[in-house]
Amino acid sequence: MYTFKGKEYPCCASLTMGMIGGKWKTVILFHLRNGKLRYNELRKEMPTVTERTLSLQLKTLEEDGIIKRTVYTSKPPLKVEYSLTDFGQTLMPVVTSIAEWGVYAVENHAD
């Protein structure tokens, strides 16, 4: 068993998928791979995600220490940016491999 932030996982692969699995988490990480994005910029990159789902997924990724939420309040309007943490950066080879496999699947096995 593996324990991470109070949750137990039966194996290391399960832990990884527990953190980045689901329909939207890897998509968020993929879009943050090149730098910071504001909430609305993420929404434009992911037009089919609902606001509620995006907000919940961002919150979960932040709680897990994978992304960082930075709020700028120095001048109106309020500005919020999301970026990968150093810990989140370590997932980029995994996310890149997942994306490359997706391209391979579409090009070679999507009958």
Secondary structure, DSSP 8 states (H G I E B T S, - for coil): -EEETTEEESSHHHHHHHHH-SSSHHHHHHHHTTS-EEHHHHHHH-TTS-HHHHHHHHHHHHHTTSEEEEEE-SSSS-EEEEEE-HHHHTTHHHHHHHHHHHHHHHHHH--
